[in-house]
Amino acid sequence: MLYSLTQSFKAIFDSYLWKITLLCALTCCAIFALFLGIIAYFLFSNDLSSGWFIDKFIDWFGTASAVFLSYFLFPIVFPIIAQFFIDPVANHIEGLYYPENTEEKRQDLLKTLPGTVWFVLISLFLNLLVLPLYLIPGLNIFVYYMLNGYLFGREYFEMVALRIIL
């Protein structure tokens, strides 16, 4: 177990893993930028009320809500995108640190889809459950990172475990 722990610390500095992480993050940011662009276009191009002040309030409040929603959904969307890269990453790690496992494994997307949907639902539920704690300065950062860090770790563990089982 200590060997695996030291290998995981070595993997932190692996450039291939950083490239995949950056690609996932940029893809996730592009998805949310598109989401924010669509919301902003809809809000700013339509007159949703008859009053100037109310219309501007709706525009800016809607945009702020979309930004908050994007921030809230980022930790849920990121593992969904990362799932598309789990096979190359796992094969890379196994090739570097576990060369005795030379058999290349591939996950079937249809078999992993129910687990991903379940993860998204659980993540949404738990993040909505602790939403009041996100409004408390200082505590919000701690709760956010602890909850979503746990969910990330659990999701990645399940992704790798499915490679062994399936």
C-alpha positions as CSV (number, residue, x, y, z in Angstrom):
1,M,0.0,0.0,0.0
2,L,2.9,2.3,0.8
3,Y,4.3,1.6,-2.7
4,S,1.0,2.7,-4.3
5,L,0.9,5.8,-2.2
6,T,4.4,6.9,-3.3
7,Q,3.5,6.1,-6.9
8,S,0.4,8.3,-6.7
9,F,2.5,11.2,-5.4
10,K,5.0,10.7,-8.3
11,A,2.0,10.8,-10.7
12,I,1.2,14.3,-9.6
13,F,4.2,15.5,-11.6
14,D,3.4,13.5,-14.7
15,S,3.0,15.8,-17.7
16,Y,0.6,13.5,-19.5
17,L,-1.9,13.7,-16.6
18,W,-1.6,17.5,-16.5
19,K,-2.4,17.7,-20.2
20,I,-5.5,15.5,-19.7
21,T,-6.5,17.6,-16.6
22,L,-6.1,20.8,-18.5
23,L,-8.0,19.4,-21.5
24,C,-10.9,18.4,-19.2
25,A,-10.9,21.8,-17.5
26,L,-10.8,23.7,-20.8
27,T,-13.6,21.6,-22.2
28,C,-15.7,22.2,-19.0
29,C,-15.0,25.9,-19.2
30,A,-16.0,26.0,-22.9
31,I,-19.3,24.2,-22.1
32,F,-20.0,26.8,-19.3
33,A,-18.9,29.7,-21.5
34,L,-21.4,28.5,-24.1
35,F,-24.1,28.1,-21.5
36,L,-23.4,31.6,-20.2
37,G,-23.4,33.1,-23.7
38,I,-26.7,31.5,-24.5
39,I,-28.3,32.7,-21.3
40,A,-26.8,36.3,-21.7
41,Y,-28.0,36.4,-25.3
42,F,-31.5,35.4,-24.4
43,L,-31.7,37.8,-21.5
44,F,-30.2,40.8,-23.2
45,S,-31.9,40.4,-26.6
46,N,-35.4,40.1,-25.3
47,D,-37.5,42.6,-23.4
48,L,-38.9,40.5,-20.6
49,S,-40.9,43.3,-18.9
50,S,-42.3,46.7,-19.8
51,G,-40.2,48.8,-17.4
52,W,-36.6,49.7,-18.1
53,F,-35.4,49.2,-14.5
54,I,-37.1,45.8,-14.1
55,D,-35.8,44.7,-17.5
56,K,-32.2,45.6,-16.5
57,F,-32.6,44.0,-13.2
58,I,-33.8,40.7,-14.8
59,D,-30.9,40.9,-17.3
60,W,-28.2,41.3,-14.6
61,F,-29.8,39.0,-12.0
62,G,-30.3,36.3,-14.6
63,T,-26.7,36.6,-15.7
64,A,-25.5,36.5,-12.1
65,S,-27.7,33.5,-11.4
66,A,-26.2,31.7,-14.5
67,V,-22.7,32.4,-13.3
68,F,-23.5,31.1,-9.8
69,L,-25.1,28.0,-11.4
70,S,-22.1,27.4,-13.5
71,Y,-19.8,27.6,-10.4
72,F,-22.2,25.2,-8.6
73,L,-22.3,22.7,-11.5
74,F,-18.6,22.7,-12.4
75,P,-17.7,19.9,-9.9
76,I,-20.5,17.8,-11.3
77,V,-19.7,18.3,-15.0
78,F,-16.0,17.8,-14.7
79,P,-16.1,14.1,-13.9
80,I,-18.5,13.5,-16.7
81,I,-16.0,15.0,-19.1
82,A,-13.1,13.1,-17.4
83,Q,-14.9,9.8,-17.9
84,F,-14.1,10.1,-21.6
85,F,-10.4,10.2,-20.8
86,I,-10.3,7.5,-18.0
87,D,-9.1,4.7,-20.3
88,P,-6.0,6.5,-21.7
89,V,-5.1,7.8,-18.3
90,A,-5.5,4.4,-16.6
91,N,-3.6,2.7,-19.4
92,H,-0.8,5.3,-19.0
93,I,-0.6,4.8,-15.3
94,E,-0.7,1.0,-15.5
95,G,2.0,1.1,-18.2
96,L,4.3,3.2,-16.0
97,Y,3.8,1.8,-12.6
98,Y,2.2,-1.6,-13.1
99,P,3.9,-3.1,-16.2
100,E,2.8,-6.6,-15.2
101,N,-0.7,-5.6,-16.2
102,T,-0.1,-5.4,-19.9
103,E,-3.6,-6.2,-21.0
104,E,-5.3,-3.0,-22.3
105,K,-8.8,-2.6,-21.0
106,R,-11.5,-0.4,-22.4
107,Q,-14.8,0.6,-20.7
108,D,-18.1,0.4,-22.5
109,L,-19.8,3.8,-22.3
110,L,-23.2,2.2,-21.9
111,K,-22.1,0.2,-18.9
112,T,-20.7,3.2,-17.2
113,L,-23.5,5.6,-18.0
114,P,-25.8,4.5,-15.1
115,G,-23.0,5.1,-12.6
116,T,-22.4,8.5,-14.1
117,V,-26.0,9.5,-14.0
118,W,-26.2,8.3,-10.3
119,F,-23.1,10.4,-9.5
120,V,-24.6,13.5,-11.1
121,L,-27.9,13.0,-9.1
122,I,-26.1,12.4,-5.8
123,S,-23.8,15.4,-6.4
124,L,-26.7,17.7,-7.2
125,F,-28.6,16.5,-4.2
126,L,-25.7,16.9,-1.8
127,N,-24.6,20.3,-3.1
128,L,-28.2,21.5,-2.9
129,L,-28.4,20.1,0.7
130,V,-25.4,22.1,1.8
131,L,-26.3,25.2,-0.2
132,P,-27.1,27.2,2.9
133,L,-23.5,26.5,4.2
134,Y,-22.1,27.9,1.0
135,L,-23.5,31.3,2.0
136,I,-21.4,31.4,5.2
137,P,-18.0,33.1,4.5
138,G,-15.0,30.9,5.4
139,L,-17.0,27.8,6.0
140,N,-18.2,27.8,2.4
141,I,-14.8,27.1,0.9
142,F,-14.1,24.3,3.4
143,V,-17.5,22.6,2.8
144,Y,-17.3,23.0,-0.9
145,Y,-13.9,21.4,-1.3
146,M,-14.5,18.7,1.3
147,L,-17.8,17.6,-0.2
148,N,-16.8,17.8,-3.9
149,G,-13.3,16.4,-3.1
150,Y,-14.9,13.4,-1.5
151,L,-17.3,13.0,-4.5
152,F,-14.5,13.3,-7.0
153,G,-12.4,10.7,-5.2
154,R,-15.3,8.3,-4.9
155,E,-16.3,8.8,-8.6
156,Y,-12.7,8.2,-9.8
157,F,-12.4,5.1,-7.5
158,E,-15.6,3.7,-9.0
159,M,-14.4,4.5,-12.6
160,V,-11.1,2.6,-12.0
161,A,-12.9,-0.2,-10.2
162,L,-15.3,-0.7,-13.1
163,R,-12.2,-1.2,-15.3
164,I,-11.2,-4.2,-13.2
165,I,-14.7,-5.6,-12.9
166,L,-16.0,-5.1,-16.5
